[in-house]
Amino acid sequence: MIDLISLTLAQARDALRKKDFSATELVEAYLAALEKARALNAFVLEAPEHARAMARVSDDRLAKGEGGPLEGVPLGIKDLFCTEGVRTTACSHILDNFVPSYESTVTANLWRDGAVLLGKTNADEFAMGSSNETSYYGPVLSPWRRRGSTTKLVPGGSSGGSATAVAARLSAGAIGTDTGGSIRQPAAFCGIVGLKPTYGRCSRWGIVAFASSLDQAGPFGRTVRDCAILLRSMAGHDPKDTTCADLPVPNYEAAIGRSVKGMRIGIPKEYRMPGMAAEIEALWRRGADWLKDAGAELVEISLPMTKYALPAYYIVAPAEASSNLARYDGVRYGLRTAGRDIIEMYEQTRAAGFGKEVRRRIMIGTYVLSAGYYDAYYLRAQKVRTLIKRDFETAFAAGVDAILTPTTPSAAFALGEKSRADPIEMYLNDVFTVTVNMAGLPAISVPAGLDSQGLPLGLQLIGRPFAEETLFALGAAIEQAAGSFAPEKWW
């Protein structure tokens, strides 16, 4: 008897094509797993009847030999992607019971290729967070525990629900969004693979916006191959999004197993942060050795503007958020709180509808864009962003094919450990990931080992623009050397 939920996305896809089992059987197995795992709070909306209906359609197509690349494969969708007829809230009270009348381009692409919607995954409110503790629907729990401990851990954020769903075998794959590390950081914390594509590789149309010049959709998978399969379906030109690149979409799966011999891998000296944990440093060295053993050449590089990336990001992102979230005013859709006049209605609605972290970022963003402070903060941050991008361009122009760094400065931390303290401590979790979004580059996080407490750690590979194939080839080499990691079931 096959344990259906133990199959990787690639294995499930191939078995469905061979008719080893039906799409309906696979969906039922995942729906049963979801029912038993509600303590993790990975999903804010389960869609069993929707999933069963889609599975029946997939079975008809497979029977006729007409199945698409993802036919019958069940996925979790971050609750930031608008799904026609299925509630989409961005995990915020202000969008309570909002049901879109349209489909995001990325999810439409997935349904076109035969994927099945299991439900909407939990996330930090409007994707603002690094631990998935800011959701209006409560925090997501990691499926991992420290060795010998019952302490509840965060899955990372903001796409923590998607990461937990994949790691806990609640979906064959999932999609999320990455604005400053929101795919790669939870992937590292949960011991799975997560890819942030090049800005413009996937359409942003129909995704609830956080920071429009930084947001990018991307896949989560148990393996590098799974992410490659998902990205091929997700990506593609979209005339509805003027920032979406009009470029052909490669067969990313073909890059898996490709030789990395002769590739030059940059090791940025600035990423050796003061006080970096010895385990992170050792993991980084081990990953470099694995790539060297696979035939790649290691090159020390300098990215001098790295130290300014985090403060610049936390000016640019809140500024764009304050503009994007101005549309939530209680007039057209979502929550409305009564007031004596329209101004008080705006104020009451936004005060009641937005959580603490979202309000904090809106206020920061409004401040840095205000008269008298625009030049001092926002304009200066954008100049720093240009210099960060130039650092990467210089490294790639010197012949570097990809850059290897840690994904996170530590393993997953306990629920409430950082959220109750100085918010700056939480923001520091993004120190290795935000540079990629500021420069619009692709990056992948691959599980590479366990720390002394038995928690997963990830390595990050940063690539040239639209060179995701290179990242998949290198990521597969690390994956082969490191092996796979799965949590022991406790929920």
N, C-alpha and C positions, 0 to 999 in steps of 0.2 A: 504493500500500500504506500503510495507516494505521499509524503508530507508536502502538500501543495504550497503552503506558505513559506517553506524553507527554500524553495527554488529562487534563484536570482531572476531578474527580469528577462535576461537573455534565455535562460533555461526554460522559463514559463512560455515565452514566445515560441521557441522551437518546439516544445512539447504540444502546444496548441495546434501548431501547423501539422504535426504528425498525428493529431487526434488522439493523443494519449489520455486526454480528458477534455471536457468541454469548458468553454468560457464561463458558463453558468456554474459549474462545479468549482471553478477557481474563485469566482466571486463569492459564492456561498462560504468557502473556506475562510476568506478574508473577513467577511461580515461576521462570522462566528468569532474570529480572533478579536475583532473590534469590540464586540459585546463583552468579551472577557477582560479587556484592557482599558476600560473607561477610567480607571484610577489614574492612568497616565495623562488624561485630558488632552490627548494629541489632536482630537478632532472637535471642532465647535459645531459641526453639522454632519451627521451621517445621512447618506442618501441611499438606503437599501433598495427601495423600489425603483429609483432612477438607475441604480447599478444593475439590477436584475433585468430591466428592460433593455439596457445597452448590451448586456451580455447575450440576451436572446438574439439581438440583431447580429452580434459578432458570430454567434454559432451558425446562423443562416449563411453568413458570408463565408465562413470557414468551410462549411459543407459544400459550397459551390466553388471552392478554390479561389475566392475573390478577396481573401483577407488582406488587410493593410499591414504596414510594418509593425504596428502595435496592436493588432487585432486581438481583443479579449483581455488585454493586460490591465489590471486594476491599479489606479493611481490615486494618490492623495493630492489635493490642490490647495495651495496656501490661500487663505481667505482674503487675499488681496486681489485675486483674479476674478473679474466679473464673469459669472456663469448664468446664462439665460435661464430664467425661471427657477434658479436655485439661489437661496439667500446668500448675500455677500455683504459683510459688515466691516471689513478691515479690523475686526476684533475690537470695535469701538462702540460704545453706547450711542454715539451720535448717529450711527448708521443702523441702529436696531431695526430688524425686519425689512431692510432694503432688499428688494428682489429685482435684479437687473432685467431689462427687456432686450439685452444684447449680450453677445459673447466676446470675451477678449480674444485677440488674434492668436495668442499662444495656445489657449485651451481649444479654440476652434481647430487649430492645426492638429492637436492631439486627437480630438474626436474624429477628424477627417481620416486619420491613420488607424482608427479602430480602438483607441484606448477607452477604458471604462472609468467613469467617475465614481469613486467610493464615497467621497465626502470632502468637506472643506476643513483644512487643517488649521489648528490654533497658531497664533503668532503674536508678537508684541503689537500693541495698538498702533495702527498706521505704520508698522515696521520700525517703530522707534524703541529700540532696546537691544541689549546684548545677552539676555538671559531668558527671554519669554516669560517675564514676570509682570509685564505691564498690560497684558490682555484683559479686557473687560470681563472675559469669561474664565478668568483665573489662570494661574501658571500651569505650564506643561512640566511634567516630571521626566527626567532622563530615565531610560530603561537600565542605566548602569548604576551600580553602587560601589562605594569603596570597599576593598576587601575586608570582610569581617565587620562591616558597619551597616546600619539601617538608615543612615542619614540620607534624606532626599536631596538629590542633586538637580541642578538646572541642565537643560539640554543645549543651552546657547540660544542666541537669538539673532535676528528676529524670527527666522524661519524654524523655530524650535519644534513646532508641531509636525512639520514635514520630516525633519531629521529623526525625531522619535518614532514616527510612523514607519519609516524605512528600517531603522535599527531594531525596532521591536517586532518586525515581521507583521506589521498591520497593513502594509501596502507593498506592491512589487516595486514601486518607485514613487517619486513625488517631485513636485516642482515648488520653487520658492523664488524670492527676489533678493537681490544683493545690492545694498546701497553703500555699505562700508565694511562688509564682511558677513552679511546676514545669511549667506549660504555656506561659506567656507568655515566660519567659526562653529556653528552648530554641527556641521559635518565632522569636524575634528573632535568636538566634545562627545559625539555619539558613535565614533568609530566607523563612519561610512565615508563615501566619496561625495564631494559637492563641487560643482563647477560654476564659476561666475564667467560667462562669456564676454567677449569684446563688446563694449558699448555699441549698440546698433545691430548686433548679430540677431537678436530676438526683438520682435515688436513690443513696444510698451503700450500699445493701444488696448484699452479695456482693463488696465492694471491700475488700481487705486494709487495715485501718485504720492510719494513722500518727497524726494528731491529729484526733479526730472532729469538733471544732467548727470546723475549718478546711478539711478535705479537701473537694474538689468535683471531680467528673468533668467533662471538657470535650473538645472536638474540635480536631484539627489538620487544616488543609487548605492546598492551594496557593493558594486564593483565599478571599476573604471569603464568596462565595456557597457554596463547598464547606462551610465551617464552619456556615453557616446551615442547609444541608440536613441535615448530621449532627446538629446540636443538636435539630432538630425530632423526629428519631427517638429520640434519647437521652433527652429530657426527658419529664416526666409524673409524675403522682402515683403513689406506691407505698405502700400500707397497711403494708408490712413495714418502712418507714423513717419513724418518727414526725417526723423533721426535714424530710421531703420535702413541699413545698408542694402543697396541693390547689388548683391553679390551671390554667386551660386553657392549652394550648400553642399559641402563635400560629404562623402560617405565616411563619417568619422569612425565607424566601427572598423574600417579597414586599417586604421592606424594602430590598432591593438596588436601587439606582438611585433611591430615594425622595429628594426634595429635602431638603436640610439648611438651606435658607434660613430665617433667623430663629432658628435654634437658638443658644443661648448656651453658649459653651465656656469653662470655667474654666481659667485658667493659674495653678497654685499657686506662689507665690513661694518657698515652703520647699523645693521640689524643685530649686532652683538651688543644688546642694551645693557647698561649698568644694572647689576642685580638680577640678571637673567638666571632662571633656575638651572642648576647643573644638568638636570634631566633633559631640559629643552636643548641645551648646548650639545649634549651627548647625542641626542636624537638627530640633530642637524648634521653633526659630523658623520653619523652612521648612514644617513640618507645620501650624503655626498659620496661616501665610499661605495655604496650600492651602485650609484650611477657611474662612478669611475670603473667599477668592476664590469659594468655592462658595456664599457667602451667609450663613455663620454669623457670629455676633458674638463677639468675644473679650473676656473679662472677667478681670481679675486677682483671684484669691481667696487666702485665707489658710487653711492647714491647720496650725495651730501645733503640734499634737501629733505631727507627722510624725517629728520627730527622736527621739522615744521609741519609735517603732513597732518598729524592728529589735531593740533589747534586750528589749522586752516580748514580741515574737514568740518569741525564743529562750529565753524562760522558759515561756510557755504551751505551745508545741509540744512541747518535750521532756517536760514534765510529763504531757501527755496520752499521749505515746509510751510513757513508762515504765509507764503503766497498761495501755495497749492491748497492749504486747508482753509483759506478764506471763504471757499465756496460752501462750507458747512455752516449755514446760518439759520436753519430752521424754516426756510421759506419754501424751497422746492422739494426736498425729500429728507428722509431721516427724522430724527428727534426734533420736536418743537416744544419749548417751554413757554408758557404764556407770560406776557409782561404788560405793563400799562401802556406802552407804545412800542413801536417797532425796534427802537434802539434797545430798550430793556429786554425785549424778546430775543434779540441777537445775543445780548450779554448773558441772559439766563440760560439760553439753549447751549451756548458754547461752554459755559461754566459747568453745567450739568453733564454735557455730552462728552467732553474731553477728559481723559485721565491726567494725573499729575505730571507724568513725563512729557506727554504731548503738550500740555499747557506750558511747561518749562521751555520746550524747544520753540514753540510759537513766539513766546515772549523774547527769547534770545534772538530769534530771526527777525522779528519786528524791530528790535533795538538796533541791530547791526545794519539794517536797511534804512533807518530813519535819517532825516536831515541832520547833518553835523557829524554823523558817525559812519556813513556809507563809505567815504574814502578811507577812513582810519581802519575799518574792519573788513567790510565785504570786498572792496576793491583790492586791498592789500592781500587778502586771502586768495583772490583769483590770480593775482600775480605770482604768488607762491605756487599755486596749482600749475601754472605754466612752467615754472622752474622744475617742479617735480616731474612733469611729463618730459621735459628736456633731459633730465638725468637718465631716464629710461631710454630715450632715443639715442643718447650718446653711447650707452652700454650696448644696445642692439646694433648700432652702426659699427662698433668695434668688433663685431662678429659673434656676439653672444646669442645663442639660440633660445635660452630660457634662463630663469633666475630661480635659485632654490633658497627658501627661507622656512622658518617655522611658521605654522598657521596661527598659533595662539601662544601667549606667554606662560600659560599654565594649563593643566587639565581642568575639567569641569569643577565648579565650586558649589557649595551647598545653597539650597534655597534660602533666600533672605540674607545670605552672608554679605553681599555687596549692595543690595538694593536699599538697605536701611542706612548705609553709611554715605559718605561723600559721593555724589553721582560721578565725580571725576574718576574715582577708582573703577567704576563700571566702564566708563568710556575708554580706559586704558586697555581693555580687552581687545580693542580694535587696532592696536598699535602696528601689527604686522599686515593688516588687510586693507586699511583705508587708502594707502598709496595707489593701489591697483585701480580703485574706483576714481580717484582724482585724475589718473592718467588714462582712464578708459580702456585698460588692458584686460586680457583674459587671464584667469588664474584658477587652479584646481587644488583642492585639499585632498590628500590621500592618507588614510590611516597608516601609521608607520611603527607603532609600538604601544606598549603600556607603561605607565609610570609605576613607581614603587607601591602605590595603593591599588594597582590593577585597573586604572582608568586609561582610556585611549588617548593618544596624542597624534596629531597630524602634521604632515609636511606640506608646504605650499610651493607650487611651481607657477611662476609668472611668465607669460609668453608675449611674443610680438603681437601686434594687432591682427586679429583674424587668423592666428596660428594655433587654433584649438587642437588641430591634428597633432602638432608637436607635443602639446601638453598631454594628450591621451597616450602617445607612445612612451613618453617619459614616466607618466603616472603609472602605466602598466608595468614598467620596469621596477619601480619602487614597490608596487603592490605584490609583484612576484617574489621580491626579496623579503618583504616584511611579513607576508602571509595575511590572513583575514582574522578579524576579531568580532566576537559577538557577546552580548551581555548574557549573564545567567538570569533566567526568568524569575522574577520575584513578585510580579503584579498579578 
